[in-house]
Amino acid sequence: MKSQELIVLGLASLAVYLIVKSQKGSSGSTTEKPADVVKEIFDAAGKAFSNGWRYFSDGTAIDPAGNYYFGGQLVWRNPSASLMV
């Protein structure tokens, strides 16, 4: 092989390596589960917030009635929330 072909082959190999490495998660797996990535956020004492809301590291929040919010916007309304008192 010529030196130019070796350089191209080396760069292609490096590109494939970097692509595969970038697709792997922190655990080395290419198929991380959301539960492995998203964590619930607790108050300073490490307990659930006293207002009944649950907060998560990905920007999701769940109100006491079970409605889901993402980034402050309602994304799913609990159908039985109207039955809650």
C-alpha positions as CSV (number, residue, x, y, z in Angstrom):
1,M,0.0,0.0,0.0
2,K,1.1,3.5,-0.6
3,S,1.5,5.9,2.3
4,Q,-1.5,7.9,1.2
5,E,-3.7,4.8,1.3
6,L,-2.4,4.0,4.8
7,I,-3.2,7.5,6.0
8,V,-6.8,7.3,4.6
9,L,-7.3,3.8,6.1
10,G,-6.0,5.1,9.5
11,L,-8.3,8.1,9.4
12,A,-11.3,6.0,8.5
13,S,-10.6,3.6,11.3
14,L,-10.3,6.5,13.8
15,A,-13.6,7.9,12.5
16,V,-15.4,4.6,13.1
17,Y,-13.9,4.3,16.5
18,L,-15.0,7.8,17.5
19,I,-18.5,7.3,16.2
20,V,-18.9,4.0,18.1
21,K,-17.4,5.6,21.3
22,S,-19.7,8.6,21.1
23,Q,-22.8,6.4,20.8
24,K,-21.9,4.6,24.0
25,G,-23.3,5.8,27.3
26,S,-21.4,6.3,30.5
27,S,-21.8,2.6,31.4
28,G,-20.3,1.6,28.0
29,S,-23.6,0.3,26.8
30,T,-25.1,1.6,23.6
31,T,-28.7,0.9,24.9
32,E,-28.9,2.8,28.2
33,K,-32.4,2.8,29.8
34,P,-34.0,6.1,30.7
35,A,-34.1,4.9,34.4
36,D,-30.3,4.7,34.3
37,V,-30.1,8.4,33.1
38,V,-33.0,10.3,34.6
39,K,-32.9,10.7,38.4
40,E,-35.6,12.0,40.7
41,I,-34.6,15.3,42.5
42,F,-35.3,15.4,46.2
43,D,-35.1,18.3,48.7
44,A,-32.0,19.1,50.7
45,A,-32.9,16.5,53.3
46,G,-33.1,13.8,50.6
47,K,-36.8,13.4,50.8
48,A,-39.7,14.0,48.5
49,F,-40.9,17.7,48.3
50,S,-43.7,18.5,50.8
51,N,-45.8,20.2,48.1
52,G,-46.6,16.8,46.5
53,W,-44.8,17.5,43.3
54,R,-42.1,15.2,42.0
55,Y,-39.2,16.6,40.0
56,F,-36.7,14.8,37.7
57,S,-33.3,15.6,36.2
58,D,-34.6,15.7,32.6
59,G,-37.0,18.6,33.3
60,T,-40.1,16.4,33.9
61,A,-42.4,17.2,36.8
62,I,-45.4,15.4,38.1
63,D,-48.0,17.3,40.1
64,P,-50.0,15.9,43.0
65,A,-52.9,15.0,40.7
66,G,-50.6,12.9,38.4
67,N,-50.4,15.3,35.5
68,Y,-47.0,15.3,33.7
69,Y,-45.1,18.5,32.7
70,F,-42.0,18.8,30.7
71,G,-40.1,22.1,30.7
72,G,-43.0,23.8,32.5
73,Q,-45.6,22.7,29.8
74,L,-48.4,20.2,30.5
75,V,-47.7,17.2,28.3
76,W,-50.1,14.6,29.7
77,R,-53.2,15.0,31.8
78,N,-54.2,12.3,34.2
79,P,-57.7,11.2,33.0
80,S,-58.7,10.4,36.6
81,A,-57.3,13.7,38.0
82,S,-60.8,15.2,37.7
83,L,-62.1,12.5,40.0
84,M,-59.5,13.4,42.7
85,V,-60.5,15.7,45.4
